[in-house]
Amino acid sequence: MTDGAKTLRKGLNGFHLWGLAVGLVISGEYFGWSYGWASAGTLGFLIATVVVAVMYTAFIFSFTELTTAIPHAGGPFAYAHRAFGPDAAFFAGVATLIEFVFAPPAIALAIGAYLAVQFPGLDPKLAAAGAYVVFVTLNILGVTIAANFELFVTILAIIELLVFMGVVAPGFSWAHFAAHGWAGAERPSLSMISGIFSAAPFAIWFFLAIEGVAMAAEEAESPRVIPVAYIAGILTLLALAFGVMIFAGGVGDWRKISNINDPLPQAMKIVVGSNSGWLHMLVWLGLFGLIASFHGIIMGYSRQMFALGRARYLPGLLARLHPRFGTPYVAILAGAVVGVIAIYGDSLISLQGQSLTAAIVTLSVFGALTAYVISMASLFRLRRTEPALQRPYRAPLYPVAPAIALVLAMGAFVAMAILNLQVFAVYLVLILGGYGLYRLFGGAARGALAEGQA
């Protein structure tokens, strides 16, 4: 294989892909979601999470049809290209890229903050940048090595979440969970509706990036292993999300852990005390949840950049593969540069009263929802325009399931835009500004999808 080769190596089995599906997301079970309690209360956030869970379940059962029929590293970009043409492909591809490039800096800073607690003299930003160095290197060394590592840390992270639920279960009380559960009130009211909408991004954090498995579809041994991985992945995440949220909220006054970045250790501390060995184990092994998502999302953004570079939507340099390892090393490094800039800009730039990393997490959610809407629209169009397309897996409950995913994703996008106007404005500038550049200079990308098209 030469340095300029454009074909990714196959080697991922269904177990690898399941590990990637869960690992991409599992940090969302460890931190971030509890901010939804601050907006909506435990019961209000439970409603938001149920709605988001329905959206993601319907989406994954439908999205899997596209992933198996068009196993392309571009994921939504490739589906939109086939269904609607190059312009729609641009929006899907850039939205997905925004989602996957802007999520890792926040996770890296969480890794850095965690390590700084254990080693007080350590600069969290330096540790976050160091995380990029370690896991960028691991991703460059080969997809099988990277996938095996992802599977290993994902399994450890799942075990730790199960241990957490088992340890705090004796202290669980539904009365604790439900107290002040409607945005601080004991009874539901119309005034809490805005709080539920405000909590939606934190519910999305439970599942954000599971669709990244699509970016590894070209490297799967067979498209037929993808449905098992996706469906097992979403079922695993549903069980973990609801289990962690409910058990953490039922051990005491949930308001004390609703505005912090480490809800699980603090919830466990209520039950077992601050000197328990269980607590120390949770704190140490909890790092694996962050690592699994960070490492997996690096895999995801690099494949998206690779696909966009291969199709000349981005500079062709991003499509270069390593001559020895066969990985998109230029794309891996390019995303890391963006991430490190975001890390060191965190304390220098704020947006809508948020730190830079908090704002770019919201940006990543905007990107994800855009990709979901375009993907579901692509599914409907391809069912109509290409009924003979070979589909190893067909979406169940069609057209109801994809319609549910489409409507809920659109609703979530509109609600987020209203509640995050400044961040939404930045998102529009990125998308529309990029589209203007594409129209001026992207003529080479307006024909075929290029190598890798299914």
C-alpha positions as CSV (number, residue, x, y, z in Angstrom):
1,M,0.0,0.0,0.0
2,T,1.3,3.4,-0.9
3,D,1.1,6.6,1.1
4,G,-1.5,7.9,-1.3
5,A,-3.8,4.8,-1.2
6,K,-7.4,5.5,-0.7
7,T,-8.8,2.1,0.5
8,L,-9.2,1.4,4.2
9,R,-8.2,-2.1,5.4
10,K,-11.0,-4.5,6.6
11,G,-10.6,-6.3,9.9
12,L,-13.4,-5.3,12.3
13,N,-15.8,-8.0,13.5
14,G,-19.2,-7.5,15.1
15,F,-17.7,-7.5,18.6
16,H,-15.3,-4.8,17.7
17,L,-18.2,-2.7,16.2
18,W,-20.3,-3.2,19.3
19,G,-17.4,-2.0,21.5
20,L,-17.1,1.0,19.2
21,A,-20.8,1.8,19.4
22,V,-20.9,1.7,23.2
23,G,-17.4,3.1,23.7
24,L,-18.1,6.2,21.5
25,V,-20.9,7.1,23.9
26,I,-20.1,5.7,27.3
27,S,-18.4,8.8,28.8
28,G,-21.9,10.3,28.6
29,E,-22.9,7.9,31.4
30,Y,-20.1,9.1,33.6
31,F,-20.5,12.9,33.4
32,G,-22.4,15.7,31.8
33,W,-25.9,14.3,31.9
34,S,-26.6,15.4,35.5
35,Y,-26.7,19.1,34.4
36,G,-30.1,18.1,33.0
37,W,-31.4,17.8,36.6
38,A,-30.5,21.4,37.2
39,S,-32.8,22.4,34.3
40,A,-35.7,20.0,34.7
41,G,-35.4,18.1,38.0
42,T,-35.1,14.3,38.1
43,L,-38.6,13.6,36.9
44,G,-38.6,16.3,34.2
45,F,-35.2,15.0,33.0
46,L,-36.6,11.5,33.0
47,I,-39.2,12.6,30.6
48,A,-36.6,14.3,28.4
49,T,-34.5,11.2,28.5
50,V,-37.4,8.9,27.5
51,V,-38.2,11.1,24.5
52,V,-34.5,11.2,23.5
53,A,-34.2,7.5,24.0
54,V,-37.2,6.9,21.7
55,M,-35.6,9.1,19.1
56,Y,-32.2,7.3,19.2
57,T,-33.8,3.8,19.2
58,A,-35.9,4.7,16.2
59,F,-32.9,6.3,14.6
60,I,-30.5,3.4,15.0
61,F,-33.0,0.8,13.9
62,S,-33.5,2.9,10.7
63,F,-29.9,4.2,10.3
64,T,-28.6,0.7,10.3
65,E,-30.3,0.1,6.9
66,L,-28.2,2.9,5.4
67,T,-25.0,1.7,7.0
68,T,-25.3,-1.8,5.6
69,A,-26.6,-0.8,2.2
70,I,-23.9,1.8,1.7
71,P,-20.9,0.8,3.9
72,H,-18.8,4.0,3.4
73,A,-16.4,5.8,5.7
74,G,-18.4,9.0,5.1
75,G,-21.5,7.7,6.8
76,P,-24.3,10.3,6.5
77,F,-22.3,12.2,3.9
78,A,-22.3,9.1,1.6
79,Y,-26.0,8.5,2.2
80,A,-27.0,12.1,1.4
81,H,-24.8,12.0,-1.7
82,R,-26.5,9.0,-3.1
83,A,-30.0,10.2,-2.1
84,F,-29.9,13.9,-2.9
85,G,-26.5,14.7,-4.6
86,P,-23.3,16.6,-3.8
87,D,-24.8,19.7,-2.1
88,A,-26.8,17.7,0.5
89,A,-23.7,15.5,1.0
90,F,-21.8,18.6,1.9
91,F,-24.2,19.6,4.7
92,A,-24.4,16.1,6.0
93,G,-20.6,15.6,5.9
94,V,-19.7,18.9,7.5
95,A,-22.4,18.5,10.2
96,T,-21.0,15.1,11.1
97,L,-17.5,16.5,11.1
98,I,-18.5,19.3,13.5
99,E,-20.1,16.7,15.8
100,F,-17.0,14.5,15.9
101,V,-14.3,17.1,15.9
102,F,-15.8,19.3,18.6
103,A,-16.7,16.6,21.1
104,P,-13.2,15.2,22.0
105,P,-11.8,18.5,23.5
106,A,-14.4,18.5,26.2
107,I,-13.7,14.8,27.0
108,A,-10.0,15.5,27.0
109,L,-10.4,18.3,29.5
110,A,-12.5,16.0,31.7
111,I,-9.6,13.4,31.5
112,G,-7.2,16.2,32.4
113,A,-9.3,17.4,35.3
114,Y,-9.6,13.9,36.6
115,L,-5.9,13.3,36.5
116,A,-5.3,16.7,38.2
117,V,-7.4,15.5,41.1
118,Q,-5.2,12.5,41.5
119,F,-2.0,14.5,40.8
120,P,-2.6,18.0,42.1
121,G,0.6,19.5,40.5
122,L,-0.5,18.5,37.0
123,D,-1.8,21.1,34.6
124,P,-5.2,19.8,33.4
125,K,-4.7,21.3,30.0
126,L,-1.3,19.7,29.6
127,A,-2.8,16.4,30.6
128,A,-5.6,16.9,28.0
129,A,-3.1,17.7,25.3
130,G,-1.1,14.6,26.4
131,A,-4.3,12.5,26.0
132,Y,-4.4,13.6,22.4
133,V,-0.8,12.6,21.9
134,V,-1.3,9.1,23.3
135,F,-4.5,8.2,21.5
136,V,-3.7,9.9,18.2
137,T,-0.6,7.6,18.2
138,L,-2.7,4.6,19.1
139,N,-5.1,5.3,16.2
140,I,-2.3,5.7,13.7
141,L,-0.8,2.4,14.7
142,G,-3.6,0.4,13.0
143,V,-7.4,0.0,13.1
144,T,-7.3,-3.5,14.6
145,I,-5.0,-2.4,17.5
146,A,-7.2,0.7,18.0
147,A,-10.4,-1.4,18.0
148,N,-9.1,-4.0,20.3
149,F,-8.1,-1.3,22.8
150,E,-11.5,0.3,22.4
151,L,-13.2,-3.0,23.2
152,F,-11.0,-3.5,26.2
153,V,-11.6,-0.1,27.8
154,T,-15.3,-0.2,26.9
155,I,-15.8,-3.5,28.7
156,L,-14.0,-2.2,31.8
157,A,-16.2,1.0,31.7
158,I,-19.4,-1.1,31.5
159,I,-18.3,-3.3,34.4
160,E,-17.6,-0.2,36.5
161,L,-21.1,1.2,35.8
162,L,-22.6,-2.1,36.9
163,V,-20.5,-2.1,40.0
164,F,-21.7,1.5,40.8
165,M,-25.4,0.4,40.5
166,G,-24.8,-2.6,42.7
167,V,-23.0,-0.7,45.4
168,V,-25.5,2.2,45.6
169,A,-28.6,0.0,45.3
170,P,-29.0,-0.6,49.1
171,G,-29.3,3.2,49.5
172,F,-31.8,3.8,46.7
173,S,-35.2,5.2,47.5
174,W,-37.8,6.3,44.9
175,A,-38.9,9.0,47.4
176,H,-35.4,10.5,47.2
177,F,-35.5,10.4,43.4
178,A,-38.9,12.0,43.1
179,A,-38.5,14.7,45.7
180,H,-38.6,18.1,44.1
181,G,-38.4,16.2,40.8
182,W,-40.4,18.6,38.6
183,A,-37.8,21.3,38.1
184,G,-37.6,21.8,41.9
185,A,-41.3,21.5,42.5
186,E,-43.3,18.6,43.9
187,R,-45.9,18.7,41.2
188,P,-45.7,19.2,37.4
189,S,-46.7,22.5,35.9
190,L,-46.6,24.3,32.6
191,S,-43.7,26.4,33.7
192,M,-41.4,23.4,33.8
193,I,-41.8,22.7,30.1
194,S,-39.0,25.1,29.1
195,G,-36.8,23.3,31.7
196,I,-37.4,19.9,30.0
197,F,-36.5,21.4,26.6
198,S,-33.4,23.0,28.1
199,A,-32.4,19.5,29.5
200,A,-32.7,17.8,26.1
201,P,-29.0,18.3,25.1
202,F,-27.9,16.6,28.4
203,A,-30.2,13.7,27.6
204,I,-28.7,13.5,24.1
205,W,-25.3,13.3,25.8
206,F,-26.3,9.8,26.9
207,F,-26.3,8.6,23.3
208,L,-24.4,11.2,21.3
209,A,-22.0,9.7,18.6
210,I,-23.3,6.1,18.5
211,E,-23.8,6.6,14.8
212,G,-20.0,6.8,14.5
213,V,-19.9,3.1,13.8
214,A,-21.0,4.0,10.3
215,M,-17.6,5.6,9.8
216,A,-16.0,2.2,10.4
217,A,-18.3,0.4,8.0
218,E,-15.7,0.2,5.2
219,E,-13.4,-1.6,7.7
220,A,-16.0,-4.2,8.8
221,E,-15.4,-7.8,7.8
222,S,-18.9,-7.8,6.3
223,P,-21.9,-5.4,6.3
224,R,-23.9,-8.2,7.9
225,V,-22.1,-7.8,11.3
226,I,-23.2,-4.1,11.5
227,P,-26.9,-4.6,12.5
228,V,-26.0,-6.9,15.5
229,A,-23.4,-4.4,16.7
230,Y,-25.7,-1.4,16.3
231,I,-28.8,-3.0,17.9
232,A,-26.8,-4.5,20.8
233,G,-25.1,-1.2,21.2
234,I,-28.2,0.9,21.6
235,L,-29.8,-1.7,23.9
236,T,-26.6,-1.7,26.1
237,L,-26.7,2.1,26.3
238,L,-30.4,2.3,27.1
239,A,-29.9,0.0,30.1
240,L,-26.8,1.8,31.3
241,A,-28.3,5.3,30.9
242,F,-31.5,4.7,32.8
243,G,-29.8,2.6,35.4
244,V,-27.1,5.1,36.2
245,M,-29.5,8.1,36.2
246,I,-32.1,6.5,38.4
247,F,-29.8,4.9,40.9
248,A,-27.7,8.1,41.2
249,G,-30.8,10.2,41.8
250,G,-32.3,8.0,44.4
251,V,-29.5,7.8,47.0
252,G,-30.1,11.2,48.6
253,D,-30.7,14.8,47.8
254,W,-30.1,14.8,44.0
255,R,-29.8,18.6,44.0
256,K,-26.3,18.3,45.5
257,I,-25.0,16.4,42.5
258,S,-27.0,18.2,39.7
259,N,-24.3,20.8,38.8
260,I,-21.1,18.9,39.0
261,N,-18.9,16.9,36.6
262,D,-18.5,13.8,38.8
263,P,-22.1,12.7,39.8
264,L,-21.3,9.1,40.2
265,P,-18.5,9.3,42.8
266,Q,-20.5,11.9,44.7
267,A,-23.6,9.7,44.7
268,M,-21.6,6.7,45.8
269,K,-20.0,8.8,48.6
270,I,-23.5,9.3,50.0
271,V,-23.9,5.6,50.4
272,V,-20.5,4.2,51.3
273,G,-18.6,7.3,52.7
274,S,-15.5,9.0,51.4
275,N,-13.0,6.4,52.6
276,S,-14.5,3.3,50.9
277,G,-12.5,1.2,48.6
278,W,-15.5,1.0,46.3
279,L,-15.3,4.8,45.9
280,H,-11.6,4.8,45.1
281,M,-12.1,2.1,42.5
282,L,-14.9,4.0,40.9
283,V,-12.8,7.1,40.7
284,W,-9.9,5.3,39.1
285,L,-11.8,3.0,36.7
286,G,-14.1,5.8,35.8
287,L,-11.3,7.1,33.7
288,F,-11.8,4.2,31.3
289,G,-15.3,5.6,30.3
290,L,-13.7,8.9,29.3
291,I,-10.9,7.1,27.5
292,A,-13.3,4.8,25.6
293,S,-15.3,7.7,24.2
294,F,-12.3,9.9,23.5
295,H,-10.4,7.2,21.7
296,G,-13.5,6.1,19.7
297,I,-14.4,9.6,18.6
298,I,-10.9,10.1,17.3
299,M,-11.5,7.0,15.1
300,G,-14.8,8.6,14.0
301,Y,-13.6,12.1,13.1
302,S,-10.6,10.7,11.2
303,R,-12.8,8.5,9.0
304,Q,-15.1,11.4,8.3
305,M,-12.2,13.7,7.3
306,F,-10.7,10.9,5.2
307,A,-14.0,10.4,3.3
308,L,-14.5,14.1,2.7
309,G,-10.9,14.5,1.6
310,R,-11.2,11.4,-0.7
311,A,-14.2,13.0,-2.4
312,R,-12.4,16.4,-2.6
313,Y,-14.9,18.1,-0.3
314,L,-11.8,18.8,1.8
315,P,-8.2,18.9,0.7
316,G,-7.1,15.6,-0.7
317,L,-4.2,15.5,1.7
318,L,-6.6,14.4,4.4
319,A,-7.3,11.1,2.4
320,R,-3.7,9.9,2.7
321,L,-3.2,6.6,4.4
322,H,-0.1,5.6,6.4
323,P,2.1,3.4,4.1
324,R,2.6,0.9,6.8
325,F,-0.5,0.9,9.1
326,G,-3.1,1.8,6.5
327,T,-4.7,4.4,8.7
328,P,-5.8,8.0,7.7
329,Y,-2.9,9.6,9.7
330,V,-3.2,13.1,8.2
331,A,-6.9,13.3,9.2
332,I,-6.1,11.9,12.7
333,L,-3.5,14.6,13.2
334,A,-5.6,17.4,11.7
335,G,-8.5,16.8,14.1
336,A,-6.0,16.7,17.0
337,V,-4.7,20.1,16.1
338,V,-8.2,21.5,16.3
339,G,-8.8,19.8,19.6
340,V,-5.6,21.1,21.2
341,I,-6.4,24.7,20.0
342,A,-9.8,24.4,21.7
343,I,-8.3,23.1,24.9
344,Y,-5.9,26.0,25.2
345,G,-8.6,28.5,24.1
346,D,-11.0,27.3,26.8
347,S,-10.2,30.0,29.3
348,L,-9.7,32.7,26.7
349,I,-13.0,32.5,24.9
350,S,-16.6,32.3,26.2
351,L,-19.9,32.1,24.3
352,Q,-23.3,32.8,25.7
353,G,-21.9,32.7,29.2
354,Q,-20.3,29.3,28.6
355,S,-16.7,28.3,28.4
356,L,-15.4,27.5,24.9
357,T,-15.5,23.7,25.5
358,A,-19.1,23.9,26.9
359,A,-20.2,25.8,23.8
360,I,-18.5,23.4,21.4
361,V,-20.3,20.5,23.0
362,T,-23.5,22.3,22.1
363,L,-22.1,22.8,18.6
364,S,-21.5,19.1,18.3
365,V,-25.1,18.4,19.2
366,F,-26.3,20.8,16.5
367,G,-24.1,18.8,14.1
368,A,-25.4,15.5,15.2
369,L,-29.1,16.5,14.9
370,T,-28.4,17.9,11.4
371,A,-26.9,14.6,10.3
372,Y,-29.8,12.6,11.8
373,V,-32.4,14.7,9.9
374,I,-30.5,14.4,6.6
375,S,-29.9,10.6,7.1
376,M,-33.6,9.9,7.8
377,A,-34.6,11.9,4.8
378,S,-32.0,10.0,2.7
379,L,-33.6,6.7,3.9
380,F,-37.0,7.7,2.7
381,R,-35.7,8.9,-0.6
382,L,-33.6,5.9,-1.3
383,R,-36.6,3.6,-0.5
384,R,-38.5,5.4,-3.2
385,T,-35.8,6.0,-5.8
386,E,-33.7,2.8,-5.4
387,P,-36.1,0.0,-4.3
388,A,-33.7,-2.6,-5.8
389,L,-30.7,-1.4,-3.8
390,Q,-29.2,-4.4,-1.9
391,R,-30.1,-4.0,1.7
392,P,-28.6,-6.7,4.0
393,Y,-30.8,-5.2,6.8
394,R,-34.1,-3.4,6.4
395,A,-35.5,-1.0,8.9
396,P,-38.3,-2.5,11.0
397,L,-41.6,-0.6,11.4
398,Y,-40.8,1.4,8.2
399,P,-42.0,4.2,7.7
400,V,-43.1,4.8,11.3
401,A,-39.7,4.4,13.0
402,P,-37.7,6.7,10.7
403,A,-40.5,9.2,10.8
404,I,-40.4,9.3,14.6
405,A,-36.6,9.8,14.5
406,L,-36.9,12.5,11.9
407,V,-39.7,14.5,13.7
408,L,-38.0,14.2,17.1
409,A,-34.6,15.2,15.7
410,M,-36.1,18.3,14.0
411,G,-38.0,19.2,17.1
412,A,-34.8,18.9,19.3
413,F,-32.9,21.0,16.8
414,V,-35.5,23.8,16.8
415,A,-35.7,23.8,20.6
416,M,-31.9,23.9,21.0
417,A,-31.6,26.8,18.4
418,I,-34.2,28.9,20.4
419,L,-32.4,28.2,23.7
420,N,-28.8,28.6,22.4
421,L,-29.1,31.5,19.9
422,Q,-25.4,32.6,20.0
423,V,-24.1,29.0,19.6
424,F,-26.6,28.4,16.9
425,A,-25.4,31.5,15.1
426,V,-21.8,30.2,15.2
427,Y,-23.0,26.9,13.8
428,L,-24.8,28.6,10.9
429,V,-21.6,30.6,10.2
430,L,-19.6,27.4,10.1
431,I,-22.1,25.5,7.9
432,L,-23.0,28.3,5.5
433,G,-19.5,29.8,5.3
434,G,-18.1,26.4,4.5
435,Y,-20.9,25.9,1.9
436,G,-19.9,29.2,0.2
437,L,-16.3,28.1,0.0
438,Y,-17.4,24.7,-1.3
439,R,-19.5,26.3,-4.1
440,L,-16.5,28.5,-5.1
441,F,-13.8,25.8,-4.9
442,G,-15.4,22.4,-4.7
443,G,-16.2,21.7,-8.3
444,A,-14.2,18.4,-8.2
445,A,-16.5,17.1,-5.5
446,R,-19.7,17.5,-7.5
447,G,-19.5,14.4,-9.5
448,A,-19.1,10.9,-8.3
449,L,-18.6,10.1,-4.6
450,A,-15.1,8.8,-5.4
451,E,-13.5,5.6,-4.3
452,G,-15.3,3.7,-1.6
453,Q,-18.8,4.3,-2.9
454,A,-20.9,1.3,-2.3
